[in-house]
């Protein structure tokens, strides 16, 4: 128990600023804080709650296995802390949402590229290989190819930046809800 806070409460009670009932309520709050902080000590590797939440976000950045390790870290400690449970759900919801976004956008860009490429091939076969034969479909094909490379760069930046932001928030004791993620797991 935090003795300084308890002494301060006792002084307030002696000076008449707190009634005996208020003193007992505040003393009980202090005892509850101690028991909740001792529960945080049960977190794996004897890490604090904040450190664990920050590391859960950073683990995502590990190539190939980061998403699995992050889920395992959440499952192992979700019963130990409400914040860890909430952050783990936020991370998992982000991973699922990101996967769905990536699939949808990839199909759209692939469709645009295939249509544009087929049109360019068809126009080339008809002997229209000058600028006049480029047309709207050729422009769509070129745009699709350009978007694939730009999309990849944007996705890479998002995959790096968001877990770092989540880690910083976690190290500061806050949970981070990843932007544009759906709540599949509540």
Order of alpha helices (4+ residues) and beta strands (2+ residues): alpha-alpha-alpha-alpha-alpha-alpha
